[in-house]
Amino acid sequence: MEVTVAPGDPIRQQVCVRPGTVVSLVLRPRTDGKRWTALRSSAPVFVLPSGWQLGADGTARASLRSAGTRGGVADVTVLAKEPDLAGAGSVAFTLQVNVVPHTTAG
């Protein structure tokens, strides 16, 4: 599954995935002069970010792997800042990932 965020898109989105799903997050270059700087998960036990890359054109990419068997919710926040300023930056985009386990007959 791929989620692409472009300038002008809502700054908060939501996806539902099954356990073990890998989501490719693509963040297109920003138009306000800020650059994507980092990615964080509020609950790495449910959604673990990896493979953060920032391209020369300003496009950022990351992989988000959901928990293998458990269900839960994690907010994945992406930070952005001016390239010449120190510090971590501020939250520029949030992806709420709902991990929904398969139902079992019982």
Helices and strands as residue ranges (DSSP letters): E 2-5, E 12-17, E 22-27, E 35-41, E 47-54, E 60-66, E 72-81, E 90-99
